[in-house]
Amino acid sequence: MDKQELLKLVYEEIDFSEGELKEDEIVWKNIFGAEHFVSKYNIAFQNDRLAWYENNDASLDVVKLKLNKNFFDYPFLIITL
């Protein structure tokens, strides 16, 4: 699966009301107005398992995992300084 297909998979999994799927990233704002984005280079896929890194302009970045088809979402908060 190529990077563009993976980006589309992540776009379908993210819970937002308004987001934009661009050529190399997904961009959206959360309810507080902070901008989030996922780059196509920050997505991993293996054996139906999907993981991605969400950047946030408030420095509250998150790693999310999809471990099976029922989408068990395990967010890990990464604080950057």
Salt bridges, closest charged atoms under 4 A:
GLU13 OE2 - LYS66 NZ 2.92
GLU54 OE2 - LYS64 NZ 3.70
ASP73 OD2 - LYS64 NZ 4.00
